[in-house]
């Protein structure tokens, strides 16, 4: 499983599980869009947060049926 950090470019649109510093927050899921930069967390320190793709999904703007 590939792990991504703030500043990395989102490789695939979909649902990502975010793991924060244990003293800050519990893991949770977020939606990320391919090509966007992953943001930092204002409350984490050190090597966090980390993002792991849970479920890939094509963003509607990237789907051929919805392009003009």
N, C-alpha and C positions, 0 to 999 in steps of 0.2 A: 504494500500500500504506500503510495507516494504521499509525502507530507509537504505542505507548502507553508511559507511564512509571510509576514507582512512585507510588501514590496514586490513579491512574486506576481507574475501575470497569471490570471486564472486560465488554465489550459482547456477546460471544458465547462460549459454552463451546467448548472445542476445544484443539488443540495449538498452542502459540505458540513461536516461536523467540526465545530471549533472547540479546541481544548485550550483553556486559559490557565494561568497560574492558579494552583490549587487553593491558595488563600484568597483569591479574588472571586471566582465564579465557577459553577459547574459547567461541564460540556453542554453544548446546545447546537442546534442545526440552523444554518442560514442558507439563503439562495445567493449564488454568485454567478456572474455573467462572464462568459469567455472573452478574453482580451482586456478585461478591467484589472486594475492593480488591487491586490489584497491589502486591506487597511490594517494599521496597528490598532491595538486596544489601549484606551486611555488608562486602564487600571492594571494592566499586566506589567511584569518586570522580567528581565532576563530573556529567556528563549521562547517566550510566548507572545501571542497565541500561535497555535498551529492549526492548519486546515487540512482535512482529509475528505476526498470526494466520497460521498455516500451513495448518491444516485445521479447519474448523468441525465441531462434532459436538454434537448435542442431549444434554444431561445426562439421564440416565434419570428423574430426579425431575421434569423439565420435559416429558417425553414424555406425550401424552394417554393412551396405552395403559396407562401405569403409574400413573395418578392415580386416587385414590378419590373 
